[in-house]
Amino acid sequence: MIRYWSRLFAGGLAVVAAGSLSGLPSLAGVRHLADGSSSILAKAKAINLKVSDLPTTTRWATSPAAASPKAELAVGKKAVACIKKGGPVSPDPFGTSGVTGGVVVVDVTAPTYFQKGATLTHLPSATSEVVFLKTAPEALADLVAIGRGPSLACLAAQLASDSALQGAGKVKAAASFMSAPRHGAGKGGIHIRFLESGGNLPGTLKIYDDVFYYVQGPAEVSLTFINLGSAFGLTSEVSVISKVMARAEADAG
């Protein structure tokens, strides 16, 4: 899934804290809960990123998931329509659009964890999202859809539009496929790096958004790592992903 960033500005510097398309605050990041799906909701929560998964060399603070404005939901739907031009995809691949119900059983976003001392930037940061579809083939079809070349432009355009809505100015967003540690179904995962530049970011400074997409049974698991000026760090990302996907294998089959 593509993350939706909540941007703050201080001294002309764009700073990032991850947001989400979450539902009612009482459900803490749950966008949809169908009748009889409480057990699946529990699985999604169990799989999602925990602060204990992150490097212990950093002190982490927590920011709860927050709802996104309607304008951003519309941008997400546009992105899914763009991805769909290349082939089959669910209405909400990896939480991209916020369109829930039907084949989407639950959609749960973890809190965002960010470096405790980084009170200005809230970076580096990490979060995850778990979406359960009704069947494993439907989830795998979403992974295939994300992995199609034309999907990069769809997702990058979504990110740039969301950034503009959130006050980042007219940023440029580029996306490229990177190598990913192998977990789950299909080809073992997809890693997309999004680079944001321009807008209200000073000079040549860039925001690095590393998003990893995995499928385990009917569960779609995405993990997002963000940093300013450089990537989060592949060694740390690999360690975190292995812990989250171990739970996905145990809970989603």
C-alpha positions as CSV (number, residue, x, y, z in Angstrom):
1,M,0.0,0.0,0.0
2,I,1.0,3.5,-0.5
3,R,1.3,5.5,2.7
4,Y,-0.5,8.8,3.3
5,W,1.8,11.3,5.0
6,S,0.8,14.0,7.4
7,R,3.2,16.9,6.8
8,L,4.2,19.5,9.3
9,F,6.3,22.5,8.5
10,A,8.8,24.2,10.7
11,G,11.4,26.7,9.5
12,G,10.5,25.9,5.9
13,L,11.4,22.2,6.3
14,A,8.9,19.5,5.4
15,V,8.7,17.0,8.2
16,V,6.8,13.8,8.1
17,A,4.7,11.6,10.4
18,A,2.9,8.7,8.9
19,G,-0.9,8.8,8.8
20,S,-3.4,6.4,7.5
21,L,-6.9,5.9,6.1
22,S,-8.0,4.8,9.5
23,G,-11.6,4.4,10.7
24,L,-13.2,5.4,14.0
25,P,-10.7,6.3,16.8
26,S,-12.3,3.7,19.0
27,L,-11.1,1.0,16.6
28,A,-7.6,2.5,16.5
29,G,-6.7,2.2,12.8
30,V,-9.4,-0.2,11.7
31,R,-11.0,0.9,8.5
32,H,-13.5,-1.9,8.1
33,L,-14.9,-4.6,10.3
34,A,-17.4,-6.9,8.6
35,D,-19.9,-9.0,10.7
36,G,-18.2,-12.1,12.1
37,S,-14.7,-10.9,11.4
38,S,-13.5,-10.2,14.9
39,S,-11.1,-13.2,14.8
40,I,-9.6,-11.9,11.6
41,L,-9.3,-8.4,13.1
42,A,-7.3,-10.0,16.0
43,K,-5.0,-11.7,13.5
44,A,-4.4,-8.4,11.6
45,K,-3.5,-6.6,14.9
46,A,-1.2,-9.5,15.9
47,I,0.7,-9.4,12.6
48,N,1.2,-5.6,12.5
49,L,4.4,-3.9,13.4
50,K,5.3,-3.6,17.1
51,V,7.8,-1.3,18.7
52,S,9.7,-4.4,19.9
53,D,10.3,-5.3,16.2
54,L,12.4,-2.2,15.7
55,P,16.2,-1.7,16.4
56,T,16.8,-1.4,20.1
57,T,19.6,1.1,19.5
58,T,17.0,3.8,18.9
59,R,14.5,5.1,21.4
60,W,11.1,5.1,19.7
61,A,8.0,7.2,20.3
62,T,4.5,6.3,19.1
63,S,2.0,8.2,17.0
64,P,-1.5,6.6,16.6
65,A,-3.1,6.1,13.2
66,A,-5.2,9.0,12.1
67,A,-8.1,9.4,9.6
68,S,-7.4,10.9,6.2
69,P,-9.5,13.7,4.7
70,K,-12.0,12.9,1.9
71,A,-9.8,14.5,-0.7
72,E,-7.1,12.0,0.0
73,L,-9.5,9.1,-0.2
74,A,-10.5,10.4,-3.7
75,V,-6.9,10.4,-4.7
76,G,-6.6,6.8,-3.5
77,K,-9.5,5.7,-5.6
78,K,-8.0,7.4,-8.6
79,A,-4.8,5.5,-8.0
80,V,-6.6,2.2,-7.9
81,A,-8.4,3.0,-11.1
82,C,-5.0,3.7,-12.7
83,I,-3.6,0.4,-11.5
84,K,-6.7,-1.4,-12.7
85,K,-5.9,-0.4,-16.3
86,G,-3.1,-2.9,-16.2
87,G,-5.1,-5.8,-15.0
88,P,-7.2,-7.2,-12.1
89,V,-6.9,-5.6,-8.7
90,S,-9.2,-5.3,-5.6
91,P,-10.9,-2.1,-4.7
92,D,-8.3,-1.5,-2.0
93,P,-4.9,-3.1,-2.7
94,F,-2.8,-3.0,0.4
95,G,-5.0,-0.2,1.7
96,T,-4.4,2.2,-1.2
97,S,-7.9,3.6,-1.5
98,G,-9.8,3.1,1.7
99,V,-12.7,1.4,-0.2
100,T,-13.6,-1.4,2.1
101,G,-16.3,-4.1,2.3
102,G,-16.9,-6.8,-0.3
103,V,-13.7,-8.7,-0.7
104,V,-11.9,-6.6,1.9
105,V,-12.6,-8.1,5.3
106,V,-10.5,-5.9,7.6
107,D,-7.9,-3.2,7.1
108,V,-5.7,-2.3,10.1
109,T,-3.0,0.2,10.4
110,A,-0.3,0.0,13.0
111,P,0.8,3.1,15.0
112,T,3.7,5.0,13.5
113,Y,7.0,4.6,15.4
114,F,9.5,7.4,15.1
115,Q,12.8,8.4,16.8
116,K,11.9,9.8,20.2
117,G,14.5,12.6,20.0
118,A,13.3,13.8,16.5
119,T,10.5,16.0,17.8
120,L,10.9,18.3,14.8
121,T,11.0,15.8,11.9
122,H,9.5,12.6,13.5
123,L,12.0,10.8,11.3
124,P,13.1,8.1,10.8
125,S,9.8,6.4,11.2
126,A,8.2,3.0,10.5
127,T,4.7,1.7,10.3
128,S,2.7,-1.2,8.7
129,E,-0.7,-2.1,7.5
130,V,-2.5,-5.4,7.3
131,V,-5.4,-6.0,4.9
132,F,-7.3,-9.3,4.9
133,L,-9.2,-10.2,1.7
134,K,-11.7,-13.0,1.5
135,T,-9.4,-15.4,-0.4
136,A,-5.7,-16.0,-0.9
137,P,-5.9,-15.7,-4.7
138,E,-7.5,-12.3,-4.4
139,A,-4.6,-11.1,-2.2
140,L,-2.0,-12.6,-4.6
141,A,-3.7,-10.8,-7.5
142,D,-3.2,-7.5,-5.6
143,L,0.5,-8.3,-5.2
144,V,0.8,-9.0,-8.9
145,A,-1.0,-5.7,-9.6
146,I,1.4,-3.7,-7.5
147,G,4.3,-5.4,-9.2
148,R,3.3,-4.3,-12.7
149,G,5.6,-1.6,-14.2
150,P,2.8,0.9,-14.9
151,S,1.7,0.8,-11.3
152,L,4.8,2.8,-10.3
153,A,3.5,5.9,-12.0
154,C,0.1,5.4,-10.5
155,L,1.4,5.2,-6.9
156,A,3.9,8.0,-7.4
157,A,1.2,10.3,-8.7
158,Q,-0.9,9.5,-5.7
159,L,1.9,10.3,-3.3
160,A,2.6,13.7,-5.0
161,S,-1.1,14.6,-4.9
162,D,-1.4,13.7,-1.2
163,S,1.7,15.7,-0.4
164,A,0.2,18.7,-2.1
165,L,-3.1,18.3,-0.2
166,Q,-1.1,18.2,3.0
167,G,0.8,21.4,2.4
168,A,4.1,20.1,1.0
169,G,3.8,22.2,-2.1
170,K,4.3,20.9,-5.6
171,V,6.6,18.1,-4.9
172,K,8.0,15.6,-7.4
173,A,7.6,11.9,-6.6
174,A,9.5,9.2,-8.3
175,A,9.2,5.4,-7.8
176,S,11.4,2.5,-8.6
177,F,11.5,-1.2,-7.8
178,M,14.2,-2.4,-5.5
179,S,15.2,-5.8,-4.2
180,A,13.2,-7.2,-1.3
181,P,13.8,-10.0,1.2
182,R,11.7,-13.0,0.2
183,H,8.7,-13.8,2.3
184,G,5.2,-15.1,1.6
185,A,3.5,-15.9,-1.6
186,G,4.1,-15.0,-5.3
187,K,7.7,-13.9,-6.0
188,G,8.3,-13.3,-2.3
189,G,7.5,-9.6,-1.9
190,I,7.8,-6.3,-3.7
191,H,9.9,-3.3,-2.6
192,I,9.2,0.2,-4.0
193,R,11.3,3.2,-3.1
194,F,9.5,6.5,-3.4
195,L,11.6,9.7,-3.6
196,E,10.0,13.1,-2.9
197,S,11.8,16.3,-3.8
198,G,11.0,19.9,-4.5
199,G,8.0,21.7,-3.2
200,N,8.7,23.1,0.3
201,L,11.7,20.8,0.8
202,P,14.9,22.9,0.9
203,G,17.5,22.5,-1.9
204,T,18.2,19.0,-3.0
205,L,16.9,17.3,0.2
206,K,14.7,14.3,-0.5
207,I,12.3,12.2,1.5
208,Y,12.9,8.4,1.1
209,D,9.8,6.2,1.4
210,D,10.6,2.5,1.3
211,V,7.5,0.4,1.0
212,F,7.5,-3.4,1.1
213,Y,4.5,-5.5,0.0
214,Y,3.9,-9.1,1.0
215,V,1.1,-11.6,0.8
216,Q,0.6,-14.5,3.2
217,G,-2.6,-16.5,2.6
218,P,-5.5,-13.9,2.4
219,A,-3.4,-11.3,4.2
220,E,-1.8,-8.3,2.5
221,V,1.1,-6.9,4.6
222,S,2.8,-3.7,3.8
223,L,5.6,-2.1,5.8
224,T,6.8,1.5,5.3
225,F,10.1,3.0,6.4
226,I,10.7,6.8,6.0
227,N,13.7,8.9,6.4
228,L,14.9,12.4,5.4
229,G,18.0,12.7,3.3
230,S,18.8,9.0,3.2
231,A,17.1,5.6,3.3
232,F,16.0,4.1,6.6
233,G,18.7,1.3,6.4
234,L,18.3,-2.0,4.7
235,T,19.7,-4.1,7.5
236,S,17.1,-2.7,10.0
237,E,14.3,-3.1,7.4
238,V,15.2,-6.7,6.7
239,S,15.2,-7.5,10.5
240,V,11.8,-5.8,11.0
241,I,10.2,-7.5,8.0
242,S,11.4,-11.0,9.1
243,K,9.7,-10.5,12.5
244,V,6.4,-9.2,11.1
245,M,6.2,-11.9,8.4
246,A,7.0,-14.7,10.9
247,R,3.8,-13.6,12.6
248,A,1.9,-13.4,9.3
249,E,3.0,-17.0,8.5
250,A,1.8,-18.2,11.9
251,D,-1.5,-16.2,11.9
252,A,-2.5,-16.1,8.2
253,G,-1.3,-19.5,7.1
